[in-house]
Amino acid sequence: MKWFLVISCCLSFHLLAQTPLRVVTEQSPPHQTLINGVVAGLSTELVQATLAEAGLHTAIEIYPWARALHIAQNQPNVLIYNIARTKERENQFHWIGEVAAYQLGFVKLSHRDEVSIASLSDATKYTVAVQRNDLAADFLQQNNFKAGTQLIMVADIAESWRLLLKGNVDLIVDDPVALIDMAVSLNLPEKYVSFVYAIPELKQHTWLAASLNTSADLVSQLQLAHTKVAQSERYREIMSSSYHKVQ
């Protein structure tokens, strides 16, 4: 009986190791960055640690968010991060574990003194670039922001920033921790952009999740691996890095 259990565990681990697996995300510094063609960043570090703990090795692919989401919703054995665990998505994925803490809010060009926001409703006076199929886009549409007029839908956060810098929109939605990294990557002067209003409803943790058709054994192995990673000091540092910097 003992030999049977040992053989079964070995076979299970072998099958997990041989499972074709994809990991998809979007580029969104500092959580997901692209350095010399290699995906890095704070959340990526936690995802890679989880994969390593599970004995799995695979490249991480960067796409515009809507495409990454489509892949994860329609293909088996796909992991996706950072994804918000919303009511609408709850039954669309297997949820592995939290890998980031976000406080999303409005960002403007610092010299635009006429753009003033003290409440969510104030922002309806301005144009806002948001990523298609993103949590922020869905939330703002549910709160009286109209797509095509107040909301300009784009493929990824980099395009949102380009529209802001060109003056094509008044605001974008991002995390305050991202401002320094994005400014550096775009060679912007210090304090060229400002985080002007934190949206309370968009303060949350985001997840590493697996597509529905992913092997149940693989999901369990990843969940167990994430539990172990979550006990580390580095995990706690990364998960607390957003909230305490919000002004």
N, C-alpha and C positions, 0 to 999 in steps of 0.2 A: 504493500500500500504506500509506504514512504517513497519507494522508487517511482511509483506511478505519479505521485505528487510532484517529485523533483522533475521528472521528464515533462509533465504537463506545464510546469512553470517555465522550463527552458524553451519548450515549443512556443508558449505564449510570448515570451520575450523575443524569440527569433522572428515570429510573425510581426510583432510590433516594429522591430528594427527594419523589416523588409517592406513595410507598408509604404507605398508611394505617398509622399506627403508634400503639400505646398504650404507656404506661409506668405500671406499677402498683407500689405499695409499701404499707407500713403506717406508722402514726405511731409513732415510737420515738426521742425526743430522746436525744442531740443529732444523731444521724445523719439522721433524717427528722423534720422539725418542720412545723407548720402555723401560719403567721403571717399574720393578716388574710386567710385564705382561700388563701394561696399556699404551696406546698410548698417548704421550704428545708431546711437542715441540712448537716452535713459530707459525708455520702455523696451527698446530692442535688447538692451542688456538683460532685462528680466526675462524676456521671451527666450533668449539664447540660453540663459541659465536654466530655465524650465525644460527646454529641449534636451540640454546636456544631462540634467538630472534624470530624465526619462530614457536616456540612452539613444536619443534621436539626433540626426544631423541632416539639415537641409538648408538650402539658400533661401533668403528672404527676398521677395519680389516687391518692388514699389510701383504703384499705379495711381492714377487719379482715384479719389475715394469711391466715386460711384461705380467704377469698374471693379475695384477690389471687392466691394460689397456684392456686386453681381456674381463674381467668381465664387465667393464664399457661400452665396445663397443657392447656387445651382450646380456645384461640383462636389464630389465626395472627397474626404480626407484633405480639407483645406482649413487652415487656421488663419484667423484675421485679428488684427489689433490696430489701433485702440478703438474699440467699438463700445458705444454706450448701450447699457442694458435697459432698454425701454420696454414698456408694456407691449408695444407692437412687435418688437423683435424677440420677446421672451421665448416663444415656441419655434423660432426660426433657426436657433443655434443651440449647441451644447456649450455651456459656460464653464470655462477652465479656471479663470482666476483674474483678479484685478492686477493691472500692470501700469496704471498711471492715475494721477489725481489732477483734475482740471478745475479751473475757475474761469469759464469763458465770459467774455464781455466785449464791449465796444472799444475799438482802437481808432484813433484819428491822427492826422498830421498835426504836430504840436503847434504850428503857426496858425492853424485855423481856429482863431478865437471865436469866430461866429458859430462854430459847431459846439453847442452846449447841451449836455445831457445830465439830468438829475433823476430821471425815471425811465422806465422802458417806453412809455408812451411818448416821451420827448423825442426818441429816436425815429418815430414814424415820420418826422418832418424831413428826414434825410434819406439818401440812397445808401444801401448796405450790400456789400458783396459777401456772398455765402457759398459754401460748397454744396453742390447738388447732392441730395439724399443724405445730407449731414444732419446731425441732431439739432444744431442751431437753426438750420434752414427750416426744418419741420416745426420747431418751437415758435419761431418768429411768424411763420405763416398761420399758426394757430392763434396768434396774438395780434391780428389786424395789420400785419405787414403783407403787402400784395406782391406776388412774384411778377417780375417784368417791369414794375414801376419802382416800388420801394426796395424790393429785393432783386439783385442781379445775381443769377445763378452761374457759377463757374465750376471748372473741373477740379481744382485743387487750391490749397491755401496760397501757393506761390502766385497763382493768377489773381487771387483776391488782393494780395499785396501789390502786384503790378498795377491793378486798377486804382488802388488807393494812391500810389505814388504819382500816377499820371493825372490825378484829379478827376478820374472818371466816376468815382464814388466818394461819398463823404466818410463812410465808416466801413470797417471790416470787423469780423468776430474772431478773436484769438485769445490765447492764454497770456497773462502778463509775463510769465517766465519765458515765453517764446520771443519776446520783443528784442532782447539783446542778441540772441542767436540769429534771428532774421535780419536785424540791422547790420550785423557783421557780414553775413553772407551777401547782402546787397550793397555793401560798402557805404552805408548811410552814416551821417554824422551822429554823434551821441545825442540822445534825446530828440531825435528827428520825429519820432512818433510817440504817442502817449496812450496809455490805457486809461479810459475816461469813465467807464461805468461797468461794474461787475453785475452780471445778470444772476440773481440768486438761484433761479431754477436751473441754471447751467453750471452749478458747482457740483461736481460728482466724480466718482471713480470710473474709469473705463477698463475694459476687459480684453483678455485674450479669449477668443471663442473658436469653436469648431463647427464646420458645416454639419447639417443634420445627418447626412449619409456617412459620416465618419464612423469608423469601427468603434463599437462600445468599449472594447478592450483598450484601444488607443486613447479614447477620452478619459477612461479611468486612470490610465497610466500617467497622462498629462496632469490630471487634477491632483493626483498624489504627489507628483513632482513639484507642482506649483505650491502645494502646501508646505513642502520642505523648504523651497526657496523663500517663501513668505516669512519664515522664521529667522531669516538672516538680518543683520544690522543694515547691510546695503539696501535690502528691500525696503526697510523702514525709512531710510534716508531718501530714497527716490520717491516713495509714495507721499512723503510730507513736503517735498520740495516745491510744490505749487502753492498750496494754501497759505503758508506762512509768509509768502512774498506778496500777497495781494494787499494793496493799499486801501 
